[in-house]
Amino acid sequence: MRLGSGTFAACCVAIEVLGVAVFLRGFFPVPIRSSSGTEHRAEPPAPEPSAGGSSNWTKLPPPLFGKVVIVLIDALRDDFVFGSKGVKFMPYLTYLVEKGASHSFVAEAKPPTVTMPRIKALMTGSLPGFVDVVRNLNSPELLEDNVLRQAKAAGKRIIFYGDETWVKLFPKHFVEYDGTTSFFVSDYTEVDNNVTRHLDKVLERGDWDVLILHYLGLDHIGHVFGPDSPLIGRKLSEMDGVLMKIHTSLLSKERGAQWPSVLVLCGDHGMSETGSHGASSVGEVSTPLVLISSAFERKTGDVRHPKHVQQTDLAATLAIGLGLPIPKNNIGSFLFPIVEGRPMREQLRFLHLNTVQLSRLLQENVPLYEKDPGFEQFKMSERLHGNWIKLYLEESYSEVLSNLGAKVLRQYLGALGNLHLSLSRQIAQFDAYSMAVGMVMVLEVLALLLLSIPGALCSKAELEVPLLSPLFSLLFYLMFLALSAVHVVVCTSAESSCYFCSMPWLMAGGVMMLISLLLCAVVSALTKMSVTVKLPSKTSAHSSSRWSELDLLILSGTVGHVLSLGASSFIEEEHQTWYFLINTLCLALCQEVYRNYFLGSDSGFQQAPPAEPGLDGAASVLPFRDHGPSRLECGRMHEAPSALEMPRGCEKWMALASPWVVLTCCRLLRSLNQTGVQWAHRPDLGHWLTSSDHKAELSVLAAFSLIVIFILVQRGCSPIMKVAMALGLVGVYCYRAAIGNVLLPWQQDNKAISKGIIEARFVYVFVLGILFTGTKDLLKSQVIATDFKTKPVGLWEIYSALVLLAALLFRPHNLPVLVFSLLIQTLMTKFIWKPLKHDAAEITIMHYWFGQAFFYFQGNSNNIATVDISAGFIGLDSYVEVPAILLTAFAAYAGPILWAGHLVNYLSSETSSSSALSHACFCYALIGSIPVCAYIILVTSLRYHLFIWSVFSPKLLYEGMRLFITAAVCIFFIVMDQTKLTKS
């Protein structure tokens, strides 16, 4: 069966996407859970230890607090409370902390630092799986044991106001609630007013036991304006007033109450220096945790520096404070300072309950738990505790009793710490079988792509795909039977849950057939290659053309980038790798330009026999050199341009300067956004421009950038599209002025800020109009075209619509990134690619490299926190999931998408070959598949690495998304290629 190389590559990438999806499902582990699972049957509490004597403490201790108010301020960073901002904007809270009527902590949140996993950690005491970063968009019901379930079972009345994520996680737990969407980040006032408006009524009533308030405004301000915005201070002052109102109300209601109340202030996660979150920087994982209660009264002036604890410690603390069982999956230690004033027997009882719960969880998840240091220390503590109880029952007080109690207390605290560490190390249970299935699929696809290079990049761009012979071969059936047997054995003997085993048998059998088919195809390709290599070649004397410097750079750059993924530091600073590669590429192109202009045919550079422009050197840039009979046809280097074809006069000097202009643009872009980890904190032009003191400069830069964008884009548009583009760009500026990012000439700096919904939708109208018109013209031109050499009309309009959308979604200081992207594309097209007649493969890989570099020029990194989710809500007055996700993804990957779009437009309009798009599709699929495959192998071998969740896992998600974009680009290539083939 003969397939075009582009169609073949697109099918391979589609299969690879399936394999990556299976691998990701197995890689992101299911956290450790109690063996009782979701069976919430009540278990009797562990009795107090005793050494021969009888103890009357067999029940849970009484609650420490009668009412609990939890105020969770989204994205509340620790320095917002304990730093200078706290002193300035939260004076009442600062007074409470310094007075001593509170216990203050810095709670560390584990990545991913997004809302839903952190709420689960706070309420269950467990560490949610990393895959919860995806589930954060649509939170499912929380089925595992948690504090709220225990409180409801004990008859506690729970009221909630705030982020609707709580309502999704706990749909049946609240007697009263009012949820607000957490994803509409443009709103930072009403979203908090909807919470505060209930306060007076609910505080006055008092017919509740637990009140939970989740404020979102601070997080939204961070996403849109950053942590240094003046709005941060105003929001902190607003929250200080809320805390004062709650605290004074609780104090007034305590008179005559059986137990005191407690006010808990916490954050679900922090905020990075750019205002986002999701990763593991200090600002994102450090959150304040303040417990305020009259039960904590200490001497005035006894100010303590906040102690660092784990965010998971709050679940056990709340359970003990409310007199409830500790959640079964909790791995945290309760905050001991809250019981320091209690009698020694009560302190030891609380510690014993916590260590018993942790030891049970350890027994259920660690086979050799008896040898664990934490478990051994727990057993020793329990024996000492029994001796202390026996001595306590015999005599009321003695120095021996006091010393022994202090020793038992230290032993328990040590056991808690060791048990927590042991459980944290065991927190990940990988689905090895699903990972293996996904990895095998990806490896087979990559092997097939590599083996298909000679045929795929020949002038015909066609492959003979051996579908029928492997399908009926003995090897296929043997492999299918063997894999099916392995599947049955693994799925019937697996003790833990396996995603691939949970699939329907028919679907699993289909995957097994696909794996067997791919393996047979790889073996067939290897056999064919070995036969071809053994055949004597009549043209061997002419097949010795060597690789050009550009070919060697592309090969070494691809290999070097793949090897760099093996180090966590190189992943954190991957932008440096791409900056180095494109700078080196510019120097190589500079050498080639100068050689062709000044040395010409006398340069001594070895050329292959003449080839069709822009095509047949495709195979020369890839890691494969064919020495078979088709070497002259498939492996020729690109044709050297003749002297008559080279630009002269002013254009000649422009061509000579173009590589240096590109280098200069790249250097300026590096200064715009500091990204990565090591130097992300250093000042850059972006920070300078976005500060409130330089709004005028930002306005001028944004206006100038939009004008240059119009100049660079309008050259390929019709008059009507030029007008639409101009109006759309004007709308972009008006939108940014409406939300307060930039200034209009007649606008005062203190003008009230709006959401800019009308202005943004005005731009969307032109984006959709240009997109629709371009698509219509493209289809029309393909229908009436007489042959494949007819240049398609409408592609540039589609590309212009994407540029306009990017201009709307980019923050104003990032508009120069779009300008330089268009400028570099223009220079490379006019002065490098067309005059030097680079082939399709070289042009494709250069576009891919620049696309990856511009991903980082935007300020992105392999860090979830750099995703600008505010872009997903531009023009929306409420949260709509699908548009928000699509807009956020486009804003993040605008660089690679725009460069891929330019590649399709260039090859469709500037080359006369019918196979250029097929070659480009194959090369794009191959260059996108190599790092994904290599990285999957890497993370599998490093899955127990110290930085697996903070560094390697986010990068894995980014690679998966890049592969998905690669598949979409390949499909577009195929659509364009098929229309050309139809005409040819």
KELUM-107936 format. One record per residue (C-alpha): residue in three letters; x, y, z. Coordinates in steps of 0.05 Angstrom, whole numbers. Example, Ala and Ser with C-alpha at 12.3 -4.5 7.8 and 13.67 -1.06 7.14 Angstrom:
REM KELUM-107936
ALA|246|-90|156
SER|273|-21|143
***
This chain:
REM KELUM-107936
MET|0|0|0
ARG|30|66|-23
LEU|21|128|21
GLY|46|198|15
SER|102|213|64
GLY|60|268|96
THR|-1|223|106
PHE|45|168|134
ALA|77|218|183
ALA|9|244|206
CYS|-15|173|220
CYS|48|159|259
VAL|40|221|301
ALA|-33|204|315
ILE|-11|135|341
GLU|44|169|381
VAL|-7|215|414
LEU|-46|153|435
GLY|17|121|464
VAL|36|184|502
ALA|-34|189|530
VAL|-30|117|557
PHE|40|131|584
LEU|17|195|620
ARG|-41|159|651
GLY|6|107|680
PHE|61|156|698
PHE|21|203|740
PRO|11|159|801
VAL|-47|145|846
PRO|-27|169|916
ILE|-25|120|973
ARG|-92|105|1003
SER|-118|67|1063
SER|-139|-4|1047
SER|-210|13|1069
GLY|-214|56|1006
THR|-279|94|1001
GLU|-314|51|1054
HIS|-326|103|1108
ARG|-344|56|1164
ALA|-330|83|1233
GLU|-270|52|1268
PRO|-261|55|1343
PRO|-205|101|1365
ALA|-141|69|1390
PRO|-143|61|1466
GLU|-93|96|1510
PRO|-31|52|1520
SER|-24|18|1587
ALA|29|-27|1619
GLY|-12|-76|1659
GLY|-58|-24|1688
SER|-127|-4|1666
SER|-141|60|1629
ASN|-208|95|1624
TRP|-189|134|1561
THR|-216|91|1505
LYS|-256|144|1468
LEU|-236|205|1428
PRO|-217|266|1470
PRO|-269|322|1474
PRO|-261|379|1423
LEU|-214|437|1437
PHE|-258|487|1400
GLY|-333|497|1394
LYS|-333|536|1328
VAL|-281|536|1272
VAL|-278|591|1219
ILE|-230|577|1161
VAL|-213|637|1119
LEU|-175|613|1058
ILE|-146|670|1016
ASP|-127|643|948
ALA|-53|655|930
LEU|-37|685|998
ARG|39|685|1001
ASP|74|682|1069
ASP|108|750|1060
PHE|39|782|1048
VAL|25|767|1122
PHE|93|763|1157
GLY|131|812|1112
SER|128|887|1102
LYS|63|884|1064
GLY|30|850|1123
VAL|53|904|1170
LYS|30|959|1123
PHE|-36|931|1098
MET|-58|881|1151
PRO|-47|917|1217
TYR|-101|880|1256
LEU|-74|812|1238
THR|-3|836|1254
TYR|-28|859|1321
LEU|-59|791|1336
VAL|5|755|1317
GLU|50|800|1358
LYS|2|801|1417
GLY|8|726|1425
ALA|-65|706|1416
SER|-46|662|1357
HIS|1|610|1331
SER|35|628|1266
PHE|66|580|1216
VAL|93|580|1145
ALA|59|520|1113
GLU|94|488|1054
ALA|49|468|996
LYS|74|412|951
PRO|70|419|876
PRO|27|424|836
THR|8|490|870
VAL|-61|497|841
THR|-126|504|880
MET|-161|436|877
PRO|-102|392|898
ARG|-86|440|954
ILE|-157|438|981
LYS|-153|363|981
ALA|-88|366|1018
LEU|-117|413|1071
MET|-178|370|1083
THR|-150|300|1076
GLY|-79|309|1100
SER|-55|269|1039
LEU|-14|290|979
PRO|-57|290|916
GLY|-29|262|852
PHE|5|308|802
VAL|-49|293|751
ASP|-96|335|794
VAL|-67|395|759
VAL|-110|374|699
ARG|-170|355|741
ASN|-167|424|772
LEU|-207|449|712
ASN|-267|406|730
SER|-261|378|800
PRO|-295|311|813
GLU|-326|292|880
LEU|-276|276|934
LEU|-289|205|957
GLU|-232|192|1005
ASP|-236|205|1079
ASN|-231|278|1099
VAL|-245|326|1157
LEU|-311|352|1129
ARG|-338|281|1121
GLN|-320|266|1192
ALA|-351|331|1216
LYS|-415|317|1179
ALA|-418|246|1207
ALA|-410|276|1278
GLY|-470|322|1267
LYS|-431|386|1255
ARG|-465|439|1213
ILE|-419|465|1159
ILE|-430|529|1118
PHE|-388|549|1058
TYR|-382|612|1015
GLY|-331|623|960
ASP|-295|582|907
GLU|-343|532|877
THR|-287|480|875
TRP|-307|464|947
VAL|-379|450|925
LYS|-354|403|871
LEU|-308|366|919
PHE|-359|363|976
PRO|-428|366|943
LYS|-467|337|1002
HIS|-430|365|1062
PHE|-455|437|1069
VAL|-521|457|1100
GLU|-514|524|1065
TYR|-467|547|1010
ASP|-457|598|955
GLY|-404|582|904
THR|-369|629|855
THR|-327|608|795
SER|-252|610|807
PHE|-229|613|735
PHE|-257|681|714
VAL|-193|717|734
SER|-214|785|707
ASP|-261|794|766
TYR|-228|810|832
THR|-282|851|867
GLU|-350|818|859
VAL|-320|749|870
ASP|-302|770|941
ASN|-362|814|953
ASN|-405|752|941
VAL|-371|720|1001
THR|-369|779|1048
ARG|-442|797|1038
HIS|-462|734|1077
LEU|-417|749|1137
ASP|-461|794|1180
LYS|-520|747|1175
VAL|-483|682|1187
LEU|-441|710|1245
GLU|-503|736|1279
ARG|-540|670|1273
GLY|-488|625|1302
ASP|-526|561|1283
TRP|-465|529|1254
ASP|-402|493|1276
VAL|-355|503|1217
LEU|-354|563|1171
ILE|-309|562|1109
LEU|-295|625|1068
HIS|-253|621|1005
TYR|-233|689|976
LEU|-208|691|904
GLY|-194|764|891
LEU|-121|764|911
ASP|-106|706|864
HIS|-141|741|806
ILE|-103|805|817
GLY|-38|766|816
HIS|-56|732|750
VAL|-75|796|715
PHE|-31|849|746
GLY|24|812|784
PRO|46|812|857
ASP|73|883|856
SER|8|916|834
PRO|-21|969|880
LEU|-85|928|879
ILE|-50|875|922
GLY|-46|923|980
ARG|-118|944|974
LYS|-141|872|973
LEU|-98|855|1035
SER|-130|913|1072
GLU|-198|888|1052
MET|-181|818|1079
ASP|-154|849|1143
GLY|-222|882|1154
VAL|-257|815|1142
LEU|-212|781|1194
MET|-225|836|1245
LYS|-301|829|1235
ILE|-298|753|1244
HIS|-251|754|1304
THR|-290|807|1343
SER|-355|770|1329
LEU|-325|704|1354
LEU|-299|737|1417
SER|-367|767|1432
LYS|-402|699|1424
GLU|-353|661|1468
ARG|-382|685|1534
GLY|-418|628|1565
ALA|-396|579|1510
GLN|-370|511|1530
TRP|-308|515|1486
PRO|-271|574|1454
SER|-273|587|1380
VAL|-215|587|1331
LEU|-203|628|1269
VAL|-157|595|1218
LEU|-124|639|1164
CYS|-89|601|1108
GLY|-73|602|1034
ASP|-80|544|986
HIS|-16|564|950
GLY|29|624|941
MET|45|668|882
SER|106|671|837
GLU|142|735|819
THR|99|740|756
GLY|34|730|795
SER|20|659|773
HIS|26|592|808
GLY|30|517|796
ALA|104|503|805
SER|152|498|863
SER|186|565|872
VAL|192|592|943
GLY|137|643|932
GLU|89|590|906
VAL|99|538|960
SER|104|583|1021
THR|36|601|1050
PRO|17|631|1118
LEU|-21|590|1169
VAL|-47|629|1229
LEU|-92|600|1283
ILE|-125|654|1326
SER|-162|636|1390
SER|-169|661|1461
ALA|-145|592|1482
PHE|-76|611|1457
GLU|-66|672|1502
ARG|7|682|1517
LYS|46|738|1550
THR|47|804|1512
GLY|112|811|1474
ASP|124|736|1466
VAL|133|741|1391
ARG|157|679|1357
HIS|183|672|1286
PRO|136|630|1244
LYS|156|557|1244
HIS|157|519|1179
VAL|106|462|1175
GLN|72|421|1120
GLN|5|442|1092
THR|-20|372|1104
ASP|-12|382|1179
LEU|-76|424|1181
ALA|-123|364|1170
ALA|-99|327|1233
THR|-100|393|1272
LEU|-172|408|1252
ALA|-194|337|1268
ILE|-163|340|1338
GLY|-190|410|1349
LEU|-261|388|1332
GLY|-256|322|1370
LEU|-260|280|1306
PRO|-221|220|1280
ILE|-161|237|1238
PRO|-172|223|1164
LYS|-147|154|1145
ASN|-102|177|1088
ASN|-71|234|1128
ILE|6|236|1127
GLY|12|301|1167
SER|28|314|1239
PHE|-19|357|1280
LEU|8|424|1301
PHE|32|410|1371
PRO|35|483|1396
ILE|-42|486|1398
VAL|-42|436|1457
GLU|21|460|1493
GLY|-22|489|1548
ARG|-61|425|1559
PRO|-44|373|1614
MET|11|324|1597
ARG|-37|265|1592
GLU|-79|300|1540
GLN|-18|320|1500
LEU|7|248|1498
ARG|-62|223|1480
PHE|-65|270|1420
LEU|4|249|1397
HIS|-13|175|1406
LEU|-75|181|1362
ASN|-36|215|1307
THR|22|165|1308
VAL|-27|106|1309
GLN|-62|132|1247
LEU|5|143|1210
SER|31|74|1231
ARG|-32|40|1204
LEU|-25|76|1138
LEU|48|55|1135
GLN|30|-18|1148
GLU|-20|-18|1091
ASN|28|12|1040
VAL|98|-11|1059
PRO|113|-86|1060
LEU|173|-81|1107
TYR|142|-30|1153
GLU|169|-64|1215
LYS|240|-43|1196
ASP|220|29|1184
PRO|254|77|1233
GLY|189|115|1245
PHE|151|51|1261
GLU|205|27|1309
GLN|206|94|1344
PHE|129|92|1348
LYS|131|24|1383
MET|183|49|1432
SER|142|112|1445
GLU|80|70|1457
ARG|116|26|1508
LEU|142|87|1544
HIS|73|118|1542
GLY|44|56|1575
ASN|96|60|1630
TRP|80|134|1640
ILE|5|118|1645
LYS|19|64|1697
LEU|62|112|1737
TYR|11|168|1729
LEU|-46|124|1756
GLU|-4|104|1816
GLU|17|174|1838
SER|-8|242|1821
TYR|58|278|1810
SER|132|267|1817
GLU|196|290|1783
VAL|204|221|1753
LEU|135|225|1722
SER|150|294|1693
ASN|216|272|1663
LEU|187|209|1634
GLY|129|248|1604
ALA|177|297|1571
LYS|217|237|1543
VAL|154|204|1516
LEU|132|270|1484
ARG|200|277|1448
GLN|196|205|1425
TYR|126|215|1396
LEU|147|279|1360
GLY|207|243|1330
ALA|163|185|1309
LEU|114|232|1276
GLY|169|264|1236
ASN|199|197|1214
LEU|132|167|1196
HIS|115|229|1155
LEU|180|223|1116
SER|170|149|1104
LEU|99|159|1078
SER|121|218|1035
ARG|173|174|1001
GLN|120|121|988
ILE|69|170|962
ALA|76|150|889
GLN|53|83|861
PHE|67|83|787
ASP|25|43|738
ALA|85|8|707
TYR|44|-34|658
SER|8|25|627
MET|75|62|623
ALA|107|3|587
VAL|50|-3|536
GLY|53|72|521
MET|129|72|516
VAL|130|13|468
MET|80|47|422
VAL|121|111|421
LEU|187|75|409
GLU|157|34|352
VAL|130|97|318
LEU|197|133|324
ALA|234|73|296
LEU|186|69|238
LEU|195|143|223
LEU|271|138|225
LEU|272|77|179
SER|225|111|130
ILE|270|171|118
PRO|300|148|51
GLY|233|136|18
ALA|195|192|52
LEU|243|246|29
CYS|252|224|-42
SER|225|268|-98
LYS|161|226|-104
ALA|148|233|-28
GLU|114|165|-27
LEU|124|103|16
GLU|108|30|6
VAL|75|13|72
PRO|75|-63|83
LEU|6|-68|115
LEU|-20|-133|85
SER|43|-176|91
PRO|55|-163|165
LEU|-19|-170|180
PHE|-20|-241|156
SER|51|-259|175
LEU|68|-310|227
LEU|106|-258|267
PHE|43|-215|274
TYR|1|-271|302
LEU|56|-295|349
MET|66|-225|376
PHE|-8|-214|385
LEU|-16|-280|422
ALA|45|-265|466
LEU|22|-195|484
SER|-48|-220|498
ALA|-20|-273|545
VAL|22|-221|580
HIS|-39|-176|587
VAL|-80|-232|618
VAL|-25|-251|667
VAL|-11|-179|688
CYS|-84|-160|696
THR|-104|-222|735
SER|-45|-219|782
ALA|-37|-144|793
GLU|-49|-125|865
SER|-56|-51|852
SER|-103|-16|802
CYS|-79|-11|731
TYR|-109|36|680
PHE|-95|-8|619
CYS|-125|-68|654
SER|-188|-29|669
MET|-199|-17|594
PRO|-251|-61|558
TRP|-219|-124|532
LEU|-238|-106|460
MET|-202|-39|465
ALA|-141|-70|498
GLY|-140|-123|444
GLY|-140|-69|391
VAL|-80|-36|424
MET|-44|-103|425
MET|-59|-112|351
LEU|-32|-42|337
ILE|32|-56|375
SER|41|-122|337
LEU|28|-88|271
LEU|78|-33|285
LEU|131|-84|305
CYS|120|-123|240
ALA|125|-59|201
VAL|191|-41|235
VAL|219|-111|221
SER|197|-106|149
ALA|230|-38|141
LEU|294|-64|172
THR|294|-124|125
LYS|283|-80|65
MET|339|-34|86
SER|389|-90|97
VAL|373|-117|27
THR|381|-49|-4
VAL|448|-37|30
LYS|476|-104|6
LEU|458|-90|-67
PRO|516|-62|-108
SER|505|10|-129
LYS|523|33|-199
THR|522|104|-175
SER|567|96|-115
ALA|619|139|-148
HIS|571|196|-150
SER|541|188|-80
SER|596|216|-39
SER|569|286|-32
ARG|585|308|38
TRP|540|342|89
SER|537|417|91
GLU|553|456|154
LEU|479|470|162
ASP|463|396|159
LEU|514|381|212
LEU|488|437|256
ILE|417|412|252
LEU|438|341|268
SER|484|360|326
GLY|434|410|352
THR|378|359|353
VAL|422|307|388
GLY|449|359|437
HIS|379|382|456
VAL|356|311|468
LEU|417|297|512
SER|407|361|551
LEU|339|335|575
GLY|375|286|621
ALA|393|340|671
SER|343|377|715
SER|382|442|709
PHE|380|440|633
ILE|305|427|636
GLU|295|487|682
GLU|337|530|636
GLU|318|499|569
HIS|308|567|540
GLN|384|576|542
THR|392|515|498
TRP|344|541|445
TYR|375|611|448
PHE|443|580|436
LEU|417|538|378
ILE|383|594|340
ASN|443|640|351
THR|489|586|323
LEU|440|576|266
CYS|443|650|249
LEU|519|647|247
ALA|517|587|201
LEU|468|622|155
CYS|512|684|157
GLN|571|642|133
GLU|529|612|77
VAL|502|680|55
TYR|572|710|53
ARG|601|650|17
ASN|548|653|-37
TYR|552|729|-46
PHE|628|737|-45
LEU|656|670|-67
GLY|599|643|-110
SER|617|582|-152
ASP|691|591|-136
SER|681|575|-63
GLY|701|503|-73
PHE|639|481|-37
GLN|619|413|-62
GLN|551|412|-95
ALA|509|354|-117
PRO|482|351|-188
PRO|427|401|-202
ALA|363|388|-164
GLU|295|418|-165
PRO|296|481|-123
GLY|274|476|-52
LEU|264|401|-50
ASP|311|344|-61
GLY|361|360|-8
ALA|310|341|43
ALA|344|277|63
SER|411|310|73
VAL|391|346|136
LEU|368|285|174
PRO|408|232|211
PHE|407|182|155
ARG|451|175|94
ASP|428|128|40
HIS|479|93|-3
GLY|429|54|-44
PRO|411|62|-117
SER|367|122|-104
ARG|421|163|-71
LEU|424|215|-127
GLU|349|221|-126
CYS|338|224|-51
GLY|400|253|-19
ARG|422|312|-59
MET|440|376|-25
HIS|403|439|-42
GLU|422|473|-106
ALA|470|531|-102
PRO|438|594|-128
SER|468|624|-191
ALA|499|693|-192
LEU|441|719|-234
GLU|391|698|-182
MET|425|732|-123
PRO|399|801|-103
ARG|442|860|-122
GLY|451|932|-100
CYS|414|952|-38
GLU|381|884|-32
LYS|450|852|-31
TRP|471|892|30
MET|405|878|63
ALA|416|804|52
LEU|486|808|80
ALA|460|844|142
SER|398|801|152
PRO|432|746|196
TRP|460|800|241
VAL|392|835|245
VAL|361|768|266
LEU|415|759|318
THR|402|829|345
CYS|328|816|350
CYS|340|752|388
ARG|387|787|436
LEU|335|842|450
LEU|281|790|462
ARG|325|754|513
SER|326|818|553
LEU|250|826|551
ASN|230|767|595
GLN|274|731|646
THR|250|660|649
GLY|272|593|676
VAL|290|586|750
GLN|360|609|764
TRP|353|680|737
ALA|277|689|736
HIS|282|737|795
ARG|329|785|760
PRO|299|849|732
ASP|284|852|658
LEU|251|900|609
GLY|184|867|620
HIS|184|883|694
TRP|207|954|680
LEU|152|965|629
THR|96|935|671
SER|112|977|733
SER|61|1031|747
ASP|114|1085|739
HIS|126|1069|666
LYS|55|1062|638
ALA|68|1119|589
GLU|129|1083|560
LEU|90|1018|556
SER|34|1054|519
VAL|82|1082|467
LEU|115|1015|458
ALA|48|978|450
ALA|22|1029|400
PHE|87|1026|359
SER|87|950|361
LEU|16|947|335
ILE|33|994|278
VAL|93|952|258
ILE|51|889|262
PHE|2|920|213
ILE|58|941|165
LEU|88|871|165
VAL|22|834|158
GLN|-16|877|108
ARG|32|862|50
GLY|-4|797|34
CYS|-76|820|48
SER|-131|846|3
PRO|-154|918|14
ILE|-215|896|54
MET|-172|851|98
LYS|-123|909|109
VAL|-180|951|136
ALA|-205|894|180
MET|-134|882|206
ALA|-124|956|222
LEU|-190|961|259
GLY|-174|897|297
LEU|-107|923|320
VAL|-139|989|342
GLY|-188|947|382
VAL|-129|911|415
TYR|-102|976|440
CYS|-170|1000|463
TYR|-179|935|502
ARG|-113|944|538
ALA|-131|1016|553
ALA|-199|995|580
ILE|-169|947|631
GLY|-116|997|652
ASN|-53|967|620
VAL|-39|1026|574
LEU|-62|1098|566
LEU|-101|1133|512
PRO|-77|1204|495
TRP|-141|1235|524
GLN|-146|1187|583
GLN|-128|1203|654
ASP|-83|1154|691
ASN|-133|1146|747
LYS|-191|1127|702
ALA|-235|1072|729
ILE|-214|1003|703
SER|-265|959|667
LYS|-263|887|643
GLY|-258|909|570
ILE|-308|858|547
ILE|-338|901|491
GLU|-269|920|464
ALA|-244|848|465
ARG|-307|822|430
PHE|-298|876|378
VAL|-230|846|362
TYR|-258|775|362
VAL|-307|796|308
PHE|-250|816|262
VAL|-209|754|280
LEU|-268|709|260
GLY|-284|751|199
ILE|-213|748|172
LEU|-208|674|189
PHE|-274|659|154
THR|-256|700|92
GLY|-187|668|87
THR|-216|598|93
LYS|-269|614|40
ASP|-216|642|-8
LEU|-171|583|4
LEU|-225|532|-12
LYS|-247|572|-72
SER|-176|577|-100
GLN|-166|502|-92
VAL|-230|487|-129
ILE|-216|531|-189
ALA|-140|518|-191
THR|-117|485|-256
ASP|-53|452|-229
PHE|-12|445|-167
LYS|32|504|-185
THR|-25|552|-174
LYS|-11|591|-111
PRO|-67|583|-60
VAL|-104|646|-39
GLY|-128|656|32
LEU|-71|624|71
TRP|-41|691|89
GLU|-108|716|113
ILE|-114|656|159
TYR|-44|670|185
SER|-61|744|194
ALA|-122|724|236
LEU|-77|683|282
VAL|-30|743|288
LEU|-87|788|307
LEU|-112|738|359
ALA|-41|733|388
ALA|-37|809|392
LEU|-101|810|433
LEU|-80|754|480
PHE|-8|777|491
ARG|5|825|548
PRO|26|894|523
HIS|99|886|541
ASN|101|822|500
LEU|78|854|435
PRO|151|864|413
VAL|157|788|413
LEU|103|786|359
VAL|137|843|321
PHE|205|810|320
SER|174|743|301
LEU|142|775|239
LEU|205|814|223
ILE|250|753|227
GLN|202|713|183
THR|202|769|131
LEU|278|775|130
MET|290|700|127
THR|239|691|71
LYS|265|747|27
PHE|339|745|38
ILE|357|675|61
TRP|308|619|44
LYS|288|642|-26
PRO|356|667|-52
LEU|395|608|-23
LYS|342|558|-44
HIS|340|518|20
ASP|303|453|14
ALA|237|437|49
ALA|269|396|105
GLU|319|451|124
ILE|265|504|123
THR|219|461|165
ILE|271|448|218
MET|291|522|221
HIS|218|540|230
TYR|212|488|286
TRP|274|516|322
PHE|251|588|318
GLY|181|567|342
GLN|211|534|403
ALA|255|594|417
PHE|196|642|412
PHE|158|599|461
TYR|210|620|513
PHE|217|691|486
GLN|144|700|508
GLY|167|688|580
ASN|145|615|583
SER|186|560|615
ASN|179|487|633
ASN|142|511|694
ILE|67|510|702
ALA|68|577|737
THR|88|613|673
VAL|22|595|638
ASP|-18|660|632
ILE|-88|636|647
SER|-115|707|645
ALA|-111|703|569
GLY|-166|651|571
PHE|-217|700|598
ILE|-207|759|552
GLY|-275|780|526
LEU|-313|732|571
ASP|-360|756|625
SER|-365|687|657
TYR|-326|622|658
VAL|-338|580|595
GLU|-292|520|597
VAL|-277|504|524
PRO|-262|576|499
ALA|-221|589|562
ILE|-178|527|552
LEU|-168|540|477
LEU|-149|613|487
THR|-101|597|543
ALA|-68|542|502
PHE|-61|587|441
ALA|-32|644|483
ALA|20|597|513
TYR|40|564|447
ALA|30|624|401
GLY|104|622|382
PRO|106|551|355
ILE|37|557|324
LEU|52|621|286
TRP|118|594|260
ALA|84|530|238
GLY|30|572|204
HIS|84|612|168
LEU|117|548|145
VAL|53|522|113
ASN|42|589|79
TYR|114|594|54
LEU|117|524|25
SER|48|530|-7
SER|62|597|-40
GLU|137|601|-52
THR|155|531|-77
SER|136|500|-143
SER|143|428|-122
SER|84|382|-108
SER|121|345|-54
ALA|147|403|-11
LEU|89|399|38
SER|96|323|44
HIS|170|330|60
ALA|156|386|109
CYS|101|345|144
PHE|147|285|151
CYS|205|327|178
TYR|160|365|226
ALA|132|299|253
LEU|201|269|261
ILE|233|330|294
GLY|174|335|342
SER|174|260|359
ILE|248|252|376
PRO|249|294|440
VAL|182|265|464
CYS|206|194|457
ALA|273|209|489
TYR|240|245|547
ILE|192|188|560
ILE|251|141|567
LEU|285|191|612
VAL|228|203|661
THR|216|128|666
SER|287|117|689
LEU|285|178|735
ARG|215|168|764
TYR|243|165|834
HIS|287|226|825
LEU|285|281|878
PHE|258|331|827
ILE|211|285|789
TRP|148|325|808
SER|177|395|810
VAL|219|393|746
PHE|210|330|704
SER|134|321|708
PRO|115|392|686
LYS|162|384|627
LEU|128|318|610
LEU|61|354|606
TYR|91|408|561
GLU|121|354|515
GLY|53|320|511
MET|21|386|491
ARG|75|399|439
LEU|63|331|408
PHE|-12|347|404
ILE|5|412|368
THR|51|374|322
ALA|-6|327|304
ALA|-51|386|289
VAL|2|418|245
CYS|13|353|207
ILE|-62|347|194
PHE|-62|417|165
PHE|-2|399|122
ILE|-40|338|96
VAL|-102|379|79
MET|-61|428|39
ASP|-20|373|7
GLN|-80|332|-15
THR|-111|391|-50
LYS|-47|402|-88
LEU|-41|329|-106
THR|-113|330|-131
LYS|-96|386|-179
SER|-31|353|-201
***
